[in-house]
Amino acid sequence: KTVDILVELGKRRMVGGQEDMIVDVALDLLAAQKEQNA
């Protein structure tokens, strides 16, 4: 979910201008979700 990505960005102390990190966080969350469901 979008909120999960935003929360994780906050945990990683991301700031504006680091939009490329949003993709990295989304992929990390997706990988973690797949691992959890395996």
PyMOL Python script that loads the backbone (N, CA, C, O; Angstrom):
from pymol import cmd

cmd.read_pdbstr("""\
ATOM      1  N   LYS A   1       0.834  -1.190   0.000  1.00  0.00           N
ATOM      2  CA  LYS A   1       0.000   0.000   0.000  1.00  0.00           C
ATOM      3  C   LYS A   1       0.876   1.250   0.000  1.00  0.00           C
ATOM      4  O   LYS A   1       2.035   1.222   0.414  1.00  0.00           O
ATOM      5  N   THR A   2       0.309   2.306  -0.459  1.00  0.00           N
ATOM      6  CA  THR A   2       1.033   3.577  -0.511  1.00  0.00           C
ATOM      7  C   THR A   2       1.502   4.009   0.866  1.00  0.00           C
ATOM      8  O   THR A   2       2.630   4.474   1.031  1.00  0.00           O
ATOM      9  N   VAL A   3       0.635   3.854   1.848  1.00  0.00           N
ATOM     10  CA  VAL A   3       0.995   4.293   3.199  1.00  0.00           C
ATOM     11  C   VAL A   3       2.191   3.511   3.727  1.00  0.00           C
ATOM     12  O   VAL A   3       3.021   4.072   4.443  1.00  0.00           O
ATOM     13  N   ASP A   4       2.296   2.233   3.392  1.00  0.00           N
ATOM     14  CA  ASP A   4       3.440   1.435   3.836  1.00  0.00           C
ATOM     15  C   ASP A   4       4.742   1.986   3.272  1.00  0.00           C
ATOM     16  O   ASP A   4       5.757   2.043   3.966  1.00  0.00           O
ATOM     17  N   ILE A   5       4.701   2.388   2.016  1.00  0.00           N
ATOM     18  CA  ILE A   5       5.896   2.952   1.377  1.00  0.00           C
ATOM     19  C   ILE A   5       6.274   4.260   2.060  1.00  0.00           C
ATOM     20  O   ILE A   5       7.446   4.493   2.353  1.00  0.00           O
ATOM     21  N   LEU A   6       5.286   5.114   2.314  1.00  0.00           N
ATOM     22  CA  LEU A   6       5.571   6.402   2.949  1.00  0.00           C
ATOM     23  C   LEU A   6       6.098   6.228   4.368  1.00  0.00           C
ATOM     24  O   LEU A   6       6.997   6.956   4.790  1.00  0.00           O
ATOM     25  N   VAL A   7       5.546   5.274   5.104  1.00  0.00           N
ATOM     26  CA  VAL A   7       6.024   5.010   6.463  1.00  0.00           C
ATOM     27  C   VAL A   7       7.466   4.525   6.425  1.00  0.00           C
ATOM     28  O   VAL A   7       8.295   4.963   7.223  1.00  0.00           O
ATOM     29  N   GLU A   8       7.764   3.627   5.504  1.00  0.00           N
ATOM     30  CA  GLU A   8       9.131   3.112   5.392  1.00  0.00           C
ATOM     31  C   GLU A   8      10.103   4.220   4.991  1.00  0.00           C
ATOM     32  O   GLU A   8      11.229   4.260   5.487  1.00  0.00           O
ATOM     33  N   LEU A   9       9.688   5.109   4.108  1.00  0.00           N
ATOM     34  CA  LEU A   9      10.538   6.248   3.744  1.00  0.00           C
ATOM     35  C   LEU A   9      10.837   7.095   4.973  1.00  0.00           C
ATOM     36  O   LEU A   9      11.959   7.571   5.143  1.00  0.00           O
ATOM     37  N   GLY A  10       9.847   7.282   5.822  1.00  0.00           N
ATOM     38  CA  GLY A  10      10.060   8.034   7.055  1.00  0.00           C
ATOM     39  C   GLY A  10      11.031   7.333   7.982  1.00  0.00           C
ATOM     40  O   GLY A  10      11.885   7.976   8.592  1.00  0.00           O
ATOM     41  N   LYS A  11      10.906   6.013   8.093  1.00  0.00           N
ATOM     42  CA  LYS A  11      11.822   5.244   8.940  1.00  0.00           C
ATOM     43  C   LYS A  11      13.259   5.364   8.449  1.00  0.00           C
ATOM     44  O   LYS A  11      14.200   5.381   9.243  1.00  0.00           O
ATOM     45  N   ARG A  12      13.412   5.445   7.147  1.00  0.00           N
ATOM     46  CA  ARG A  12      14.757   5.546   6.564  1.00  0.00           C
ATOM     47  C   ARG A  12      15.237   6.995   6.493  1.00  0.00           C
ATOM     48  O   ARG A  12      16.313   7.281   5.968  1.00  0.00           O
ATOM     49  N   ARG A  13      14.426   7.899   7.028  1.00  0.00           N
ATOM     50  CA  ARG A  13      14.747   9.334   7.091  1.00  0.00           C
ATOM     51  C   ARG A  13      15.044   9.924   5.713  1.00  0.00           C
ATOM     52  O   ARG A  13      15.979  10.707   5.541  1.00  0.00           O
ATOM     53  N   MET A  14      14.229   9.531   4.741  1.00  0.00           N
ATOM     54  CA  MET A  14      14.369  10.069   3.399  1.00  0.00           C
ATOM     55  C   MET A  14      13.799  11.484   3.370  1.00  0.00           C
ATOM     56  O   MET A  14      12.883  11.813   4.124  1.00  0.00           O
ATOM     57  N   VAL A  15      14.342  12.296   2.512  1.00  0.00           N
ATOM     58  CA  VAL A  15      13.874  13.672   2.373  1.00  0.00           C
ATOM     59  C   VAL A  15      13.535  13.927   0.917  1.00  0.00           C
ATOM     60  O   VAL A  15      13.845  13.115   0.045  1.00  0.00           O
ATOM     61  N   GLY A  16      12.894  15.063   0.658  1.00  0.00           N
ATOM     62  CA  GLY A  16      12.569  15.425  -0.716  1.00  0.00           C
ATOM     63  C   GLY A  16      13.808  15.439  -1.584  1.00  0.00           C
ATOM     64  O   GLY A  16      14.896  15.784  -1.122  1.00  0.00           O
ATOM     65  N   GLY A  17      13.646  15.068  -2.832  1.00  0.00           N
ATOM     66  CA  GLY A  17      14.772  15.015  -3.755  1.00  0.00           C
ATOM     67  C   GLY A  17      15.361  13.627  -3.866  1.00  0.00           C
ATOM     68  O   GLY A  17      16.272  13.394  -4.660  1.00  0.00           O
ATOM     69  N   GLN A  18      14.841  12.699  -3.068  1.00  0.00           N
ATOM     70  CA  GLN A  18      15.338  11.324  -3.119  1.00  0.00           C
ATOM     71  C   GLN A  18      14.251  10.397  -3.670  1.00  0.00           C
ATOM     72  O   GLN A  18      14.059   9.280  -3.188  1.00  0.00           O
ATOM     73  N   GLU A  19      13.552  10.889  -4.686  1.00  0.00           N
ATOM     74  CA  GLU A  19      12.434  10.130  -5.227  1.00  0.00           C
ATOM     75  C   GLU A  19      12.858   8.773  -5.768  1.00  0.00           C
ATOM     76  O   GLU A  19      12.062   7.834  -5.773  1.00  0.00           O
ATOM     77  N   ASP A  20      14.099   8.656  -6.221  1.00  0.00           N
ATOM     78  CA  ASP A  20      14.568   7.367  -6.715  1.00  0.00           C
ATOM     79  C   ASP A  20      14.559   6.314  -5.610  1.00  0.00           C
ATOM     80  O   ASP A  20      14.460   5.119  -5.887  1.00  0.00           O
ATOM     81  N   MET A  21      14.661   6.755  -4.371  1.00  0.00           N
ATOM     82  CA  MET A  21      14.649   5.810  -3.254  1.00  0.00           C
ATOM     83  C   MET A  21      13.260   5.229  -3.026  1.00  0.00           C
ATOM     84  O   MET A  21      13.126   4.161  -2.427  1.00  0.00           O
ATOM     85  N   ILE A  22      12.225   5.921  -3.497  1.00  0.00           N
ATOM     86  CA  ILE A  22      10.864   5.407  -3.334  1.00  0.00           C
ATOM     87  C   ILE A  22      10.736   4.063  -4.043  1.00  0.00           C
ATOM     88  O   ILE A  22      10.118   3.135  -3.521  1.00  0.00           O
ATOM     89  N   VAL A  23      11.317   3.962  -5.220  1.00  0.00           N
ATOM     90  CA  VAL A  23      11.266   2.708  -5.974  1.00  0.00           C
ATOM     91  C   VAL A  23      12.008   1.620  -5.213  1.00  0.00           C
ATOM     92  O   VAL A  23      11.528   0.490  -5.118  1.00  0.00           O
ATOM     93  N   ASP A  24      13.176   1.951  -4.671  1.00  0.00           N
ATOM     94  CA  ASP A  24      13.948   0.968  -3.909  1.00  0.00           C
ATOM     95  C   ASP A  24      13.161   0.467  -2.699  1.00  0.00           C
ATOM     96  O   ASP A  24      13.146  -0.731  -2.417  1.00  0.00           O
ATOM     97  N   VAL A  25      12.514   1.381  -1.991  1.00  0.00           N
ATOM     98  CA  VAL A  25      11.720   1.000  -0.830  1.00  0.00           C
ATOM     99  C   VAL A  25      10.554   0.117  -1.253  1.00  0.00           C
ATOM    100  O   VAL A  25      10.268  -0.888  -0.603  1.00  0.00           O
ATOM    101  N   ALA A  26       9.881   0.484  -2.336  1.00  0.00           N
ATOM    102  CA  ALA A  26       8.749  -0.311  -2.816  1.00  0.00           C
ATOM    103  C   ALA A  26       9.197  -1.724  -3.172  1.00  0.00           C
ATOM    104  O   ALA A  26       8.507  -2.693  -2.856  1.00  0.00           O
ATOM    105  N   LEU A  27      10.346  -1.844  -3.826  1.00  0.00           N
ATOM    106  CA  LEU A  27      10.857  -3.168  -4.189  1.00  0.00           C
ATOM    107  C   LEU A  27      11.256  -3.966  -2.953  1.00  0.00           C
ATOM    108  O   LEU A  27      11.032  -5.175  -2.897  1.00  0.00           O
ATOM    109  N   ASP A  28      11.845  -3.300  -1.963  1.00  0.00           N
ATOM    110  CA  ASP A  28      12.198  -3.979  -0.714  1.00  0.00           C
ATOM    111  C   ASP A  28      10.954  -4.505  -0.013  1.00  0.00           C
ATOM    112  O   ASP A  28      10.939  -5.637   0.468  1.00  0.00           O
ATOM    113  N   LEU A  29       9.912  -3.682   0.043  1.00  0.00           N
ATOM    114  CA  LEU A  29       8.668  -4.104   0.691  1.00  0.00           C
ATOM    115  C   LEU A  29       8.019  -5.259  -0.065  1.00  0.00           C
ATOM    116  O   LEU A  29       7.481  -6.183   0.545  1.00  0.00           O
ATOM    117  N   LEU A  30       8.073  -5.204  -1.391  1.00  0.00           N
ATOM    118  CA  LEU A  30       7.510  -6.279  -2.200  1.00  0.00           C
ATOM    119  C   LEU A  30       8.258  -7.584  -1.959  1.00  0.00           C
ATOM    120  O   LEU A  30       7.644  -8.641  -1.814  1.00  0.00           O
ATOM    121  N   ALA A  31       9.584  -7.506  -1.915  1.00  0.00           N
ATOM    122  CA  ALA A  31      10.396  -8.700  -1.671  1.00  0.00           C
ATOM    123  C   ALA A  31      10.098  -9.274  -0.287  1.00  0.00           C
ATOM    124  O   ALA A  31       9.999 -10.491  -0.128  1.00  0.00           O
ATOM    125  N   ALA A  32       9.956  -8.414   0.702  1.00  0.00           N
ATOM    126  CA  ALA A  32       9.656  -8.870   2.058  1.00  0.00           C
ATOM    127  C   ALA A  32       8.282  -9.524   2.114  1.00  0.00           C
ATOM    128  O   ALA A  32       8.089 -10.521   2.809  1.00  0.00           O
ATOM    129  N   GLN A  33       7.323  -8.956   1.376  1.00  0.00           N
ATOM    130  CA  GLN A  33       5.975  -9.517   1.354  1.00  0.00           C
ATOM    131  C   GLN A  33       5.978 -10.891   0.692  1.00  0.00           C
ATOM    132  O   GLN A  33       5.328 -11.818   1.174  1.00  0.00           O
ATOM    133  N   LYS A  34       6.706 -11.021  -0.408  1.00  0.00           N
ATOM    134  CA  LYS A  34       6.786 -12.310  -1.098  1.00  0.00           C
ATOM    135  C   LYS A  34       7.441 -13.354  -0.207  1.00  0.00           C
ATOM    136  O   LYS A  34       7.015 -14.508  -0.172  1.00  0.00           O
ATOM    137  N   GLU A  35       8.484 -12.941   0.517  1.00  0.00           N
ATOM    138  CA  GLU A  35       9.193 -13.852   1.414  1.00  0.00           C
ATOM    139  C   GLU A  35       8.276 -14.303   2.543  1.00  0.00           C
ATOM    140  O   GLU A  35       8.301 -15.467   2.945  1.00  0.00           O
ATOM    141  N   GLN A  36       7.472 -13.382   3.049  1.00  0.00           N
ATOM    142  CA  GLN A  36       6.558 -13.682   4.141  1.00  0.00           C
ATOM    143  C   GLN A  36       5.460 -14.644   3.687  1.00  0.00           C
ATOM    144  O   GLN A  36       5.008 -15.485   4.464  1.00  0.00           O
ATOM    145  N   ASN A  37       5.037 -14.521   2.440  1.00  0.00           N
ATOM    146  CA  ASN A  37       3.962 -15.359   1.913  1.00  0.00           C
ATOM    147  C   ASN A  37       4.458 -16.709   1.410  1.00  0.00           C
ATOM    148  O   ASN A  37       3.650 -17.588   1.108  1.00  0.00           O
ATOM    149  N   ALA A  38       5.765 -16.886   1.317  1.00  0.00           N
ATOM    150  CA  ALA A  38       6.323 -18.138   0.778  1.00  0.00           C
ATOM    151  C   ALA A  38       6.233 -19.264   1.782  1.00  0.00           C
ATOM    152  O   ALA A  38       6.656 -20.384   1.494  1.00  0.00           O
TER     153      ALA A  38
END
""", "prot")
cmd.dss("prot")
cmd.show_as("cartoon", "prot")
cmd.util.cbc("prot")
cmd.orient("prot")
